[in-house]
């Protein structure tokens, strides 16, 4: 089921890139910000809809060439400097989104897909997710 979903997603992205290349009348205009969003969405769907256990069993550890082709096409629509600037932010937000949605899609996609170890270093810029129960003033 996951594989067929991913095949349909890649087919839709390929159709979108073909429309962009042929410049059809009424085609969806892909600006840089839309290309960034499409790239983020494709990477997210690739992580969620790709079963890691299937890749290990079949001995296939490299990504699908169709996905790489669509990714390269989307990256070509983005300014290289902007892509270098946004890539770390895209990746960090991508992993955060995968962790947050793993509860929703965990039963469908399997638990081995979303389990990623959290980094042991604390990022001081990330906001806390808990509220203090009492003030920590010294008396």
C-alpha positions in Angstrom: 0.0 0.0 0.0 2.8 2.4 0.9 4.6 1.7 -2.3 1.6 2.3 -4.5 0.9 5.6 -2.6 4.5 6.7 -3.2 4.3 5.8 -6.9 1.2 7.9 -7.3 2.8 10.9 -5.4 5.9 10.7 -7.7 3.7 10.5 -10.8 1.8 13.6 -9.7 5.1 15.5 -9.1 6.5 14.3 -12.5 3.3 15.5 -14.2 3.7 18.9 -12.5 7.3 19.2 -13.7 6.3 18.1 -17.3 3.7 20.9 -17.3 6.2 23.4 -16.1 8.7 22.3 -18.8 6.2 22.4 -21.7 4.7 25.6 -20.4 1.1 24.6 -21.0 -1.7 27.1 -21.0 -3.2 27.4 -17.5 -0.3 25.4 -16.0 0.4 25.8 -12.3 3.1 28.5 -12.1 6.0 27.3 -9.9 7.8 30.2 -8.2 10.7 29.8 -5.9 8.6 29.7 -2.7 6.3 27.1 -4.2 9.3 25.0 -5.3 10.6 25.1 -1.8 7.2 24.0 -0.4 6.9 21.2 -3.0 10.5 20.1 -2.2 9.6 20.0 1.5 6.4 18.1 0.8 8.1 15.6 -1.4 10.8 14.9 1.1 8.2 14.5 3.9 6.1 12.1 1.8 9.2 10.2 0.8 10.2 9.6 4.5 6.6 8.7 5.6 5.7 6.5 2.6 9.0 4.6 2.2 9.1 1.5 4.2 12.6 0.9 5.6 12.0 -2.8 6.2 11.2 -3.4 2.5 14.4 -1.6 1.5 16.5 -3.8 3.8 14.9 -7.0 2.6 15.3 -6.2 -1.1 18.8 -4.9 -0.6 17.8 -1.5 -2.0 19.4 1.2 0.1 19.6 3.9 -2.5 16.7 6.3 -3.1 14.4 5.9 -6.1 15.8 7.5 -9.3 12.3 9.0 -10.1 12.3 10.8 -6.7 15.8 12.1 -7.3 14.9 13.3 -10.7 11.9 15.3 -9.4 14.0 16.6 -6.5 16.7 17.8 -8.8 14.1 19.5 -11.0 12.6 21.3 -8.0 16.0 22.3 -6.7 16.8 23.7 -10.2 13.9 26.1 -9.8 15.4 27.5 -6.6 18.3 30.0 -6.4 21.4 28.0 -5.4 22.3 30.5 -2.6 18.8 30.4 -1.2 18.7 26.6 -1.4 22.0 26.5 0.7 20.4 28.9 3.2 17.1 27.1 3.5 18.3 23.5 3.4 19.3 23.2 7.1 15.9 24.8 8.2 14.0 22.5 5.8 15.8 19.4 7.2 15.3 20.4 10.9 11.6 21.2 10.4 11.2 18.0 8.3 12.5 15.8 11.1 10.4 17.6 13.6 7.3 17.1 11.5 8.0 13.4 11.0 8.3 13.0 14.8 5.1 14.8 15.4 3.1 13.0 12.8 4.5 9.6 13.6 1.7 9.1 16.1 -0.9 9.6 13.3 0.8 7.5 10.6 2.7 5.0 12.8 0.1 2.2 12.5 0.0 2.6 8.7 3.7 3.1 8.0 5.2 1.0 10.8 7.2 2.1 13.7 10.7 1.4 12.3 10.1 4.2 9.8 9.8 7.2 12.2 11.9 6.2 15.1 14.8 8.6 15.0 17.1 9.2 18.0 16.8 12.6 19.4 20.0 14.6 19.7 21.5 14.6 23.1 22.5 18.3 22.8 19.9 20.8 23.9 19.1 23.6 21.5 18.6 26.7 23.6 16.8 28.5 20.8 14.0 25.9 20.7 11.0 26.9 22.9 10.2 24.7 25.9 7.2 22.4 25.6 6.4 22.4 29.3 5.4 25.1 31.9 7.0 25.3 35.3 4.8 24.1 38.1 6.4 26.3 40.7 8.8 29.2 40.7 12.4 28.3 41.3 13.3 31.2 43.5 15.9 30.7 46.3 14.6 31.6 49.7 
